[in-house]
Protein backbone atom coordinates (compact mmCIF):
# COMPACT_ATOMS: atom_id res chain seq x y z
CA UNK A 1 0.00 0.00 0.00
CA UNK A 2 1.30 3.46 -0.89
CA UNK A 3 2.45 5.43 2.15
CA UNK A 4 2.04 8.80 0.46
CA UNK A 5 -1.23 10.27 -0.80
CA UNK A 6 0.08 13.72 -1.70
CA UNK A 7 3.02 16.05 -1.29
CA UNK A 8 3.00 18.36 1.75
CA UNK A 9 4.73 21.71 1.41
CA UNK A 10 4.94 24.95 3.37
CA UNK A 11 6.33 23.21 6.43
CA UNK A 12 8.90 24.94 8.63
CA UNK A 13 12.26 23.13 8.93
CA UNK A 14 13.49 22.28 12.44
CA UNK A 15 15.42 25.05 14.15
CA UNK A 16 18.55 23.10 14.93
CA UNK A 17 22.28 23.51 14.43
CA UNK A 18 22.09 27.29 14.49
CA UNK A 19 24.51 29.80 16.00
CA UNK A 20 22.87 30.86 19.26
CA UNK A 21 25.69 33.30 20.10
CA UNK A 22 26.98 34.53 16.76
CA UNK A 23 23.40 34.73 15.47
CA UNK A 24 22.29 37.12 18.22
CA UNK A 25 23.37 40.65 17.28
CA UNK A 26 22.18 42.31 20.50
CA UNK A 27 24.11 39.80 22.60
CA UNK A 28 27.34 39.73 20.61
CA UNK A 29 27.47 43.51 20.27
CA UNK A 30 26.81 43.89 23.99
CA UNK A 31 29.58 41.51 25.02
CA UNK A 32 32.05 43.21 22.66
CA UNK A 33 31.02 46.64 23.93
CA UNK A 34 31.56 45.80 27.59
CA UNK A 35 34.87 44.09 26.82
CA UNK A 36 36.11 46.94 24.61
CA UNK A 37 38.70 48.05 27.17
CA UNK A 38 39.83 44.51 28.03
CA UNK A 39 43.04 42.97 26.78
CA UNK A 40 42.79 41.49 23.25
CA UNK A 41 43.51 38.00 24.51
CA UNK A 42 40.62 38.26 27.00
CA UNK A 43 38.24 39.37 24.26
CA UNK A 44 39.38 36.50 22.05
CA UNK A 45 39.00 34.01 24.89
CA UNK A 46 35.48 35.22 25.71
CA UNK A 47 34.43 35.17 22.04
CA UNK A 48 35.77 31.65 21.61
CA UNK A 49 34.11 30.21 24.72
CA UNK A 50 30.74 31.88 24.02
CA UNK A 51 30.76 30.84 20.37
CA UNK A 52 31.37 27.22 21.38
CA UNK A 53 28.67 27.34 24.05
CA UNK A 54 26.23 28.93 21.59
CA UNK A 55 26.84 26.17 19.07
CA UNK A 56 26.29 23.55 21.74
CA UNK A 57 23.05 25.25 22.85
CA UNK A 58 21.70 25.16 19.29
CA UNK A 59 22.68 21.54 18.67
CA UNK A 60 20.26 18.67 18.24
CA UNK A 61 21.98 16.93 21.15
CA UNK A 62 21.26 19.74 23.61
CA UNK A 63 17.66 19.97 22.39
CA UNK A 64 17.24 16.25 22.99
CA UNK A 65 18.74 16.55 26.48
CA UNK A 66 16.24 19.30 27.26
CA UNK A 67 13.31 17.22 26.02
CA UNK A 68 14.33 14.13 27.95
CA UNK A 69 15.05 16.00 31.18
CA UNK A 70 11.57 17.51 31.14
CA UNK A 71 9.69 14.40 30.02
CA UNK A 72 11.44 12.37 32.75
CA UNK A 73 11.21 14.56 35.88
CA UNK A 74 13.20 13.76 39.03
CA UNK A 75 12.04 11.09 41.47
CA UNK A 76 12.40 11.10 45.24
CA UNK A 77 13.97 8.03 46.85
CA UNK A 78 13.40 8.38 50.59
CA UNK A 79 14.67 4.89 51.55
CA UNK A 80 16.96 2.25 50.16
CA UNK A 81 15.92 -1.37 49.62
CA UNK A 82 16.72 -2.21 53.25
CA UNK A 83 14.56 0.55 54.72
CA UNK A 84 17.40 2.95 55.51
CA UNK A 85 16.59 6.62 55.04
CA UNK A 86 18.67 8.01 52.15
CA UNK A 87 16.68 11.05 50.90
CA UNK A 88 18.12 11.06 47.41
CA UNK A 89 16.71 12.47 44.19
CA UNK A 90 17.10 10.49 40.99
CA UNK A 91 17.50 12.43 37.73
CA UNK A 92 17.44 11.33 34.13
CA UNK A 93 20.95 11.16 32.57
CA UNK A 94 20.01 14.08 30.30
CA UNK A 95 19.76 16.33 33.38
CA UNK A 96 23.32 15.42 34.34
CA UNK A 97 24.49 16.13 30.79
CA UNK A 98 22.96 19.59 30.86
CA UNK A 99 24.25 20.39 34.34
CA UNK A 100 27.68 18.97 33.61
CA UNK A 101 28.01 21.06 30.46
CA UNK A 102 27.00 24.20 32.38
CA UNK A 103 29.61 23.61 35.09
CA UNK A 104 32.32 22.72 32.58
CA UNK A 105 31.55 25.95 30.69
CA UNK A 106 32.27 27.98 33.84
CA UNK A 107 28.70 29.03 34.62
CA UNK A 108 29.39 28.77 38.36
CA UNK A 109 32.71 30.59 38.07
CA UNK A 110 32.36 34.37 37.94
CA UNK A 111 33.77 35.88 41.11
CA UNK A 112 37.47 35.40 40.54
CA UNK A 113 38.20 35.62 36.81
CA UNK A 114 38.53 38.71 34.58
CA UNK A 115 35.16 39.99 33.30
CA UNK A 116 33.76 36.93 35.02
CA UNK A 117 30.24 38.21 35.56
CA UNK A 118 29.79 39.44 31.99
CA UNK A 119 31.12 36.22 30.46
CA UNK A 120 29.14 34.08 32.85
CA UNK A 121 25.92 36.09 32.29
CA UNK A 122 26.26 35.73 28.52
CA UNK A 123 26.96 32.02 28.92
CA UNK A 124 24.00 31.52 31.25
CA UNK A 125 21.84 33.40 28.72
CA UNK A 126 23.01 31.05 25.94
CA UNK A 127 22.88 27.72 27.71
CA UNK A 128 19.49 28.39 29.34
CA UNK A 129 18.05 28.45 25.83
CA UNK A 130 18.82 24.74 25.61
CA UNK A 131 16.91 24.01 28.84
CA UNK A 132 16.07 26.30 31.74
CA UNK A 133 15.35 23.99 34.70
CA UNK A 134 18.92 22.93 35.41
CA UNK A 135 19.84 26.60 35.74
CA UNK A 136 18.50 26.61 39.31
CA UNK A 137 21.45 24.77 40.95
CA UNK A 138 23.83 26.56 38.59
CA UNK A 139 22.49 29.90 39.79
CA UNK A 140 22.52 29.06 43.50
CA UNK A 141 26.00 27.59 43.36
CA UNK A 142 27.31 30.73 41.69
CA UNK A 143 25.46 33.00 44.10
CA UNK A 144 26.58 31.23 47.30
CA UNK A 145 30.18 32.40 46.92
CA UNK A 146 29.83 35.98 48.27
CA UNK A 147 27.77 34.79 51.25
CA UNK A 148 30.36 32.17 52.19
CA UNK A 149 33.06 34.81 52.10
CA UNK A 150 31.60 36.13 55.35
CA UNK A 151 33.52 33.21 56.90
CA UNK A 152 37.00 32.91 55.33
CA UNK A 153 37.51 29.45 56.80
CA UNK A 154 34.35 28.11 55.15
CA UNK A 155 35.11 29.93 51.92
CA UNK A 156 38.54 28.31 51.77
CA UNK A 157 36.92 24.87 51.88
CA UNK A 158 33.93 25.42 49.61
CA UNK A 159 34.70 28.22 47.14
CA UNK A 160 37.22 26.23 45.05
CA UNK A 161 34.64 23.48 44.70
CA UNK A 162 31.74 25.80 43.87
CA UNK A 163 33.71 27.62 41.18
CA UNK A 164 35.24 24.41 39.81
CA UNK A 165 34.74 23.48 36.16
CA UNK A 166 34.36 19.83 37.19
CA UNK A 167 30.88 18.37 37.62
CA UNK A 168 30.79 15.46 40.05
CA UNK A 169 27.40 13.96 40.85
CA UNK A 170 26.72 11.99 44.01
CA UNK A 171 26.90 12.80 47.71
CA UNK A 172 30.33 12.74 49.34
CA UNK A 173 32.16 14.82 51.96
CA UNK A 174 33.39 18.12 50.54
CA UNK A 175 37.06 17.21 50.77
CA UNK A 176 36.45 14.20 48.51
CA UNK A 177 34.83 16.14 45.66
CA UNK A 178 36.48 18.16 42.90
CA UNK A 179 33.30 20.13 42.32
CA UNK A 180 30.21 20.82 44.40
CA UNK A 181 26.76 22.37 44.10
CA UNK A 182 24.88 24.57 46.55
CA UNK A 183 21.24 25.26 47.28
CA UNK A 184 19.35 27.62 49.55
CA UNK A 185 16.51 27.30 52.07
CA UNK A 186 14.86 30.48 53.29
CA UNK A 187 11.07 30.29 53.01
CA UNK A 188 8.82 28.42 55.42
CA UNK A 189 5.12 27.53 55.47
CA UNK A 190 4.06 30.32 57.78
CA UNK A 191 6.29 33.07 56.41
CA UNK A 192 6.87 32.88 52.67
CA UNK A 193 8.76 36.00 51.64
CA UNK A 194 8.70 37.22 55.26
CA UNK A 195 11.79 35.27 56.24
CA UNK A 196 11.95 36.93 59.65
CA UNK A 197 8.89 34.85 60.55
CA UNK A 198 11.00 31.68 60.24
CA UNK A 199 10.60 29.23 63.11
CA UNK A 200 13.50 26.85 62.46
CA UNK A 201 15.54 26.75 65.66
CA UNK A 202 19.33 26.67 66.00
CA UNK A 203 20.91 25.40 69.24
CA UNK A 204 24.60 26.07 69.72
CA UNK A 205 26.99 23.19 70.38
CA UNK A 206 30.18 23.39 72.41
CA UNK A 207 32.38 23.70 69.32
CA UNK A 208 32.57 27.32 68.07
CA UNK A 209 30.21 28.03 65.20
CA UNK A 210 28.48 24.64 65.29
CA UNK A 211 24.72 24.23 65.83
CA UNK A 212 21.90 21.72 65.56
CA UNK A 213 18.81 22.80 63.60
CA UNK A 214 15.20 21.76 64.09
CA UNK A 215 12.50 22.94 61.70
CA UNK A 216 11.48 22.87 58.07
CA UNK A 217 11.84 24.66 54.75
CA UNK A 218 8.77 24.91 52.52
CA UNK A 219 10.79 25.49 49.35
CA UNK A 220 14.23 23.99 48.92
CA UNK A 221 15.23 23.64 45.29
CA UNK A 222 17.87 21.27 43.96
CA UNK A 223 17.89 19.12 47.14
CA UNK A 224 20.55 16.84 45.63
CA UNK A 225 23.11 19.62 46.19
CA UNK A 226 26.16 19.15 48.41
CA UNK A 227 25.37 22.02 50.76
CA UNK A 228 22.75 24.65 51.53
CA UNK A 229 22.64 28.11 52.99
CA UNK A 230 19.63 28.35 55.30
CA UNK A 231 18.17 30.81 57.78
CA UNK A 232 17.26 29.81 61.33
CA UNK A 233 16.60 31.47 64.70
CA UNK A 234 19.49 31.31 67.14
CA UNK A 235 18.50 32.35 70.67
CA UNK A 236 20.62 34.59 72.84
CA UNK A 237 19.51 36.18 76.11
CA UNK A 238 15.94 35.06 75.41
CA UNK A 239 15.80 36.73 72.00
CA UNK A 240 15.55 35.13 68.58
CA UNK A 241 18.35 36.14 66.25
CA UNK A 242 17.88 35.23 62.59
CA UNK A 243 21.17 33.75 61.45
CA UNK A 244 22.65 32.20 58.32
CA UNK A 245 23.93 28.61 58.43
CA UNK A 246 25.66 26.18 56.10
CA UNK A 247 24.02 22.74 56.08
CA UNK A 248 26.10 20.03 54.33
CA UNK A 249 24.31 16.94 53.03
CA UNK A 250 27.24 14.73 54.07
CA UNK A 251 29.25 15.23 57.25
CA UNK A 252 33.06 15.16 57.29
CA UNK A 253 33.08 11.56 58.60
CA UNK A 254 31.05 10.42 55.59
CA UNK A 255 27.73 9.96 57.40
CA UNK A 256 24.55 11.57 56.07
CA UNK A 257 23.35 14.72 57.78
CA UNK A 258 19.75 14.78 59.03
CA UNK A 259 18.05 16.16 55.92
CA UNK A 260 14.64 14.59 55.37
CA UNK A 261 13.13 15.35 51.96
CA UNK A 262 9.40 15.06 52.61
CA UNK A 263 8.22 15.44 49.02
CA UNK A 264 9.02 17.04 45.68
CA UNK A 265 6.82 19.89 44.49
CA UNK A 266 4.50 19.23 41.56
CA UNK A 267 5.14 22.49 39.68
CA UNK A 268 3.56 24.26 36.74
CA UNK A 269 6.85 24.28 34.86
CA UNK A 270 10.53 23.85 35.67
CA UNK A 271 9.77 20.14 35.51
CA UNK A 272 13.35 18.95 35.13
CA UNK A 273 14.42 20.57 38.38
CA UNK A 274 13.60 19.14 41.80
CA UNK A 275 12.03 21.53 44.32
CA UNK A 276 11.30 20.05 47.70
CA UNK A 277 10.05 20.37 51.24
CA UNK A 278 12.68 19.40 53.81
CA UNK A 279 12.71 18.79 57.56
CA UNK A 280 15.61 19.37 59.94
CA UNK A 281 15.76 17.26 63.12
CA UNK A 282 19.06 17.59 64.90
CA UNK A 283 20.69 18.67 61.64
CA UNK A 284 24.31 19.73 62.01
CA UNK A 285 25.07 23.21 60.68
CA UNK A 286 27.90 25.69 60.68
CA UNK A 287 27.17 29.38 61.28
CA UNK A 288 28.01 31.77 58.44
CA UNK A 289 28.55 35.32 59.59
CA UNK A 290 27.42 36.71 62.94
CA UNK A 291 24.39 35.66 64.94
CA UNK A 292 21.44 37.90 64.24
CA UNK A 293 22.76 39.05 60.87
CA UNK A 294 21.37 36.26 58.74
CA UNK A 295 19.62 38.45 56.19
CA UNK A 296 22.64 40.71 55.78
CA UNK A 297 24.88 37.65 55.32
CA UNK A 298 22.71 35.96 52.71
CA UNK A 299 21.62 39.15 50.90
CA UNK A 300 24.55 39.01 48.45
CA UNK A 301 23.40 35.54 47.43
CA UNK A 302 19.85 36.82 46.99
CA UNK A 303 21.03 39.75 44.84
CA UNK A 304 23.03 37.43 42.59
CA UNK A 305 20.15 35.00 42.15
CA UNK A 306 17.82 37.92 41.38
CA UNK A 307 20.15 38.95 38.57
CA UNK A 308 20.01 35.37 37.32
CA UNK A 309 16.22 35.65 37.26
CA UNK A 310 16.66 38.60 34.88
CA UNK A 311 19.16 36.66 32.75
CA UNK A 312 16.93 33.59 32.70
CA UNK A 313 13.88 35.57 31.59
CA UNK A 314 15.85 37.41 28.93
CA UNK A 315 17.08 34.03 27.69
CA UNK A 316 13.56 32.61 27.48
CA UNK A 317 12.43 35.73 25.63
CA UNK A 318 15.23 35.44 23.09
CA UNK A 319 14.51 31.74 22.51
CA UNK A 320 10.79 32.46 22.02
CA UNK A 321 11.59 35.31 19.61
CA UNK A 322 14.00 33.11 17.66
CA UNK A 323 11.34 30.43 17.27
CA UNK A 324 8.73 32.97 16.13
CA UNK A 325 10.99 34.66 13.57
CA UNK A 326 12.21 31.31 12.24
CA UNK A 327 8.62 30.16 11.75
CA UNK A 328 7.61 33.40 10.04
CA UNK A 329 10.58 33.20 7.68
CA UNK A 330 9.65 29.73 6.42
CA UNK A 331 5.86 29.70 6.60
CA UNK A 332 3.67 31.31 3.93
CA UNK A 333 0.03 32.33 4.08
CA UNK A 334 -2.22 34.16 1.65
CA UNK A 335 0.48 34.24 -1.00
CA UNK A 336 3.48 35.57 0.93
CA UNK A 337 5.92 34.57 3.72
CA UNK A 338 4.53 35.52 7.13
CA UNK A 339 7.56 37.68 7.85
CA UNK A 340 6.73 39.90 4.85
CA UNK A 341 3.15 40.55 5.94
CA UNK A 342 2.73 43.95 7.64
CA UNK A 343 0.73 42.84 10.67
CA UNK A 344 2.98 39.89 11.45
CA UNK A 345 6.00 42.17 10.98
CA UNK A 346 4.52 44.51 13.59
CA UNK A 347 4.14 41.62 16.05
CA UNK A 348 7.66 40.31 15.46
CA UNK A 349 9.19 43.78 15.72
CA UNK A 350 7.39 44.37 19.02
CA UNK A 351 8.69 41.07 20.38
CA UNK A 352 12.18 41.93 19.14
CA UNK A 353 12.14 45.25 20.99
CA UNK A 354 11.18 43.53 24.24
CA UNK A 355 13.92 40.95 23.81
CA UNK A 356 16.69 43.38 22.92
CA UNK A 357 15.78 45.72 25.79
CA UNK A 358 16.01 42.79 28.22
CA UNK A 359 19.31 41.61 26.74
CA UNK A 360 20.99 45.03 26.83
CA UNK A 361 19.87 45.59 30.43
CA UNK A 362 21.09 42.14 31.49
CA UNK A 363 24.59 42.73 30.14
CA UNK A 364 24.78 46.19 31.68
CA UNK A 365 24.01 44.76 35.13
CA UNK A 366 26.59 42.00 34.73
CA UNK A 367 29.24 44.52 33.67
CA UNK A 368 28.45 46.61 36.75
CA UNK A 369 29.24 43.59 38.93
CA UNK A 370 32.61 43.27 37.23
CA UNK A 371 33.42 46.96 37.69
CA UNK A 372 32.90 46.66 41.44
CA UNK A 373 33.18 50.40 42.16
CA UNK A 374 31.10 52.16 44.81
CA UNK A 375 29.20 53.94 42.02
CA UNK A 376 28.36 50.68 40.26
CA UNK A 377 27.37 48.95 43.49
CA UNK A 378 25.02 51.83 44.25
CA UNK A 379 23.58 51.58 40.73
CA UNK A 380 22.98 47.84 41.16
CA UNK A 381 21.14 48.41 44.43
CA UNK A 382 18.23 49.95 42.48
CA UNK A 383 18.75 48.51 39.03
CA UNK A 384 18.70 44.82 40.01
CA UNK A 385 15.31 44.77 41.80
CA UNK A 386 13.82 47.11 39.19
CA UNK A 387 15.05 44.87 36.36
CA UNK A 388 13.99 41.74 38.24
CA UNK A 389 10.50 43.20 38.63
CA UNK A 390 10.03 44.32 35.04
CA UNK A 391 11.92 41.89 32.81
CA UNK A 392 10.54 38.81 34.55
CA UNK A 393 7.01 40.22 34.31
CA UNK A 394 7.35 40.87 30.58
CA UNK A 395 8.49 37.31 29.92
CA UNK A 396 5.13 35.51 30.13
CA UNK A 397 3.10 37.74 27.77
CA UNK A 398 5.97 37.81 25.31
CA UNK A 399 6.41 34.03 25.24
CA UNK A 400 2.64 33.60 24.88
CA UNK A 401 2.61 35.96 21.88
CA UNK A 402 5.56 34.16 20.30
CA UNK A 403 3.73 30.86 20.73
CA UNK A 404 0.72 32.38 18.95
CA UNK A 405 2.95 33.30 16.00
CA UNK A 406 3.24 29.57 15.33
CA UNK A 407 -0.52 29.14 15.49
CA UNK A 408 -1.72 25.67 16.40
CA UNK A 409 1.77 24.31 15.84
CA UNK A 410 2.98 26.42 18.76
CA UNK A 411 0.38 24.91 21.07
CA UNK A 412 1.76 21.43 20.47
CA UNK A 413 4.43 20.11 22.84
CA UNK A 414 6.77 19.12 20.01
CA UNK A 415 7.32 22.79 19.15
CA UNK A 416 8.98 23.44 22.52
CA UNK A 417 6.95 26.62 23.05
CA UNK A 418 4.60 25.12 25.68
CA UNK A 419 7.65 24.28 27.81
CA UNK A 420 8.86 27.88 27.48
CA UNK A 421 5.42 29.19 28.41
CA UNK A 422 5.21 27.01 31.53
CA UNK A 423 8.68 28.18 32.52
CA UNK A 424 8.00 31.87 31.87
CA UNK A 425 6.29 32.91 35.17
CA UNK A 426 8.92 31.27 37.34
CA UNK A 427 11.54 34.02 37.52
CA UNK A 428 8.93 36.58 38.52
CA UNK A 429 8.06 34.43 41.56
CA UNK A 430 11.43 33.07 42.70
CA UNK A 431 13.70 35.22 44.85
CA UNK A 432 10.87 37.57 45.74
CA UNK A 433 7.76 38.19 43.66
CA UNK A 434 6.73 41.51 42.13
CA UNK A 435 5.60 43.26 45.29
CA UNK A 436 8.76 42.23 47.13
CA UNK A 437 10.93 43.75 44.38
CA UNK A 438 8.88 46.95 44.22
CA UNK A 439 9.05 47.44 47.98
CA UNK A 440 12.78 46.72 47.94
CA UNK A 441 13.22 49.55 45.43
CA UNK A 442 11.28 51.89 47.73
CA UNK A 443 13.43 50.84 50.66
CA UNK A 444 16.59 51.66 48.71
CA UNK A 445 15.16 55.02 47.61
CA UNK A 446 14.39 55.96 51.20
CA UNK A 447 17.56 54.67 52.86
CA UNK A 448 20.32 54.86 50.26
CA UNK A 449 20.50 58.22 48.47
CA UNK A 450 23.67 57.16 46.63
CA UNK A 451 21.61 54.51 44.83
CA UNK A 452 19.23 57.04 43.32
CA UNK A 453 22.11 59.33 42.37
CA UNK A 454 23.86 56.45 40.60
CA UNK A 455 20.67 55.43 38.80
CA UNK A 456 19.94 58.97 37.60
CA UNK A 457 23.55 59.40 36.51
CA UNK A 458 23.22 56.27 34.39
CA UNK A 459 19.99 57.26 32.64
CA UNK A 460 21.26 60.82 32.31
CA UNK A 461 24.03 59.65 29.99
CA UNK A 462 21.41 59.48 27.21
CA UNK A 463 19.70 62.77 27.98
CA UNK A 464 19.12 65.01 24.99
CA UNK A 465 19.26 62.16 22.47
CA UNK A 466 15.49 61.48 22.33
CA UNK A 467 12.71 63.82 23.40
CA UNK A 468 10.49 60.96 24.56
CA UNK A 469 13.21 59.63 26.83
CA UNK A 470 13.81 63.14 28.20
CA UNK A 471 10.10 63.50 28.96
CA UNK A 472 10.00 60.08 30.63
CA UNK A 473 12.94 60.98 32.87
CA UNK A 474 11.20 64.21 33.85
CA UNK A 475 7.97 62.36 34.66
CA UNK A 476 9.91 59.81 36.71
CA UNK A 477 11.48 62.56 38.79
CA UNK A 478 8.01 63.98 39.42
CA UNK A 479 6.81 60.55 40.57
CA UNK A 480 9.78 60.16 42.90
CA UNK A 481 9.27 63.61 44.39
CA UNK A 482 5.71 62.76 45.44
CA UNK A 483 6.04 60.46 48.45
CA UNK A 484 2.34 60.50 49.36
CA UNK A 485 0.89 57.05 48.84
CA UNK A 486 4.06 55.89 47.14
CA UNK A 487 3.77 52.34 48.49
CA UNK A 488 0.50 51.83 46.62
CA UNK A 489 2.18 53.30 43.53
CA UNK A 490 5.34 51.25 43.90
CA UNK A 491 4.73 49.01 40.90
CA UNK A 492 4.04 52.00 38.68
CA UNK A 493 7.20 53.75 39.86
CA UNK A 494 9.43 50.69 39.42
CA UNK A 495 7.99 49.92 35.98
CA UNK A 496 8.78 53.47 34.89
CA UNK A 497 12.31 53.21 36.31
CA UNK A 498 12.98 49.99 34.39
CA UNK A 499 11.61 51.38 31.13
CA UNK A 500 13.60 54.59 31.43
CA UNK A 501 16.75 52.58 32.10
CA UNK A 502 16.11 50.29 29.14
CA UNK A 503 15.34 53.27 26.93
CA UNK A 504 18.52 55.08 27.93
CA UNK A 505 20.64 52.00 27.15
CA UNK A 506 19.01 51.46 23.76
CA UNK A 507 19.35 55.14 22.80
CA UNK A 508 23.06 54.93 23.58
CA UNK A 509 23.86 51.54 22.09
CA UNK A 510 21.17 50.10 19.82
CA UNK A 511 20.62 50.93 16.12
CA UNK A 512 18.46 54.06 15.66
CA UNK A 513 15.46 52.11 14.36
CA UNK A 514 15.40 49.97 17.54
CA UNK A 515 15.77 52.92 19.92
CA UNK A 516 13.18 54.93 17.99
CA UNK A 517 10.58 52.16 18.12
CA UNK A 518 11.21 51.49 21.81
CA UNK A 519 10.96 55.14 22.80
CA UNK A 520 7.86 55.72 20.66
CA UNK A 521 5.99 52.78 22.17
CA UNK A 522 7.29 52.19 25.70
CA UNK A 523 8.11 55.79 26.63
CA UNK A 524 6.05 57.90 24.23
CA UNK A 525 2.81 56.05 24.87
CA UNK A 526 2.05 55.36 21.18
CA UNK A 527 1.35 51.70 21.82
CA UNK A 528 -1.60 49.40 22.45
CA UNK A 529 -2.20 46.93 25.26
CA UNK A 530 -1.00 43.92 23.25
CA UNK A 531 2.08 43.10 21.20
CA UNK A 532 1.85 44.04 17.54
CA UNK A 533 0.49 47.54 18.15
CA UNK A 534 3.56 49.62 17.29
CA UNK A 535 2.75 52.95 15.62
CA UNK A 536 2.90 53.59 11.89
CA UNK A 537 6.02 55.17 10.44
CA UNK A 538 8.68 53.11 12.21
CA UNK A 539 11.28 51.05 10.37
CA UNK A 540 9.90 47.71 11.49
CA UNK A 541 11.52 45.77 8.66
CA UNK A 542 14.97 46.73 10.02
CA UNK A 543 13.95 45.80 13.58
CA UNK A 544 12.79 42.34 12.48
CA UNK A 545 15.84 41.82 10.26
CA UNK A 546 18.10 42.49 13.24
CA UNK A 547 16.29 39.79 15.25
CA UNK A 548 16.88 37.12 12.61
CA UNK A 549 19.50 34.48 13.27
CA UNK A 550 22.72 35.66 11.66
CA UNK A 551 26.26 34.42 11.48
Secondary structure, 3 states (H helix, E strand, C coil): CCCCCCCCCCCCCCCCCCCCCCCCHHHHHHHHHHCCCCCHHHHHHHHHHHHHHHHHHCCHHHHHHHHHHHHCCCEEEEECCCCCEEEEEECCHHHHHHHHHHHHCCCCCCCCCCCHHHHHHHHHHHHCCCCCCCHHHHHHHHHHHHHHCCCHHHHHHHHHHHCCCCCCCCCCCHHHCCCCCEEEECCCCCCCCCHHHCCCEEEECCCCCEEEEEEEEEEEECCCCCEEEEEEEEEECCEEEEEEEEEECECCCCCECCCEEEEECCCCCCCCCCEEEEEEEEEEEEEECCCCCHHHHHHHHHHHHHHHHHHHHHHHHHHHHHHHHHHHHHCEECCEEHHHCHHHHHHHHHHHHHHHHHHHHHHHHHHHHHHCCHHHHHHHHHHHHHHHHHHHHHHHHHHHHHHHHCHHHHHCHHHCHHHHHHHHCHHHHCCCCHHHHHHHHHHHHHHCHHHHHHHHHHHHCCCCCCHHHHHHHHHHHHHHHCCCCCCCCHHHHHHHHHHHHHHHHHHHHCCHHHHHHHHHHHHCCCCCCCCCCCCCCCCHHHHHHHHCCCC
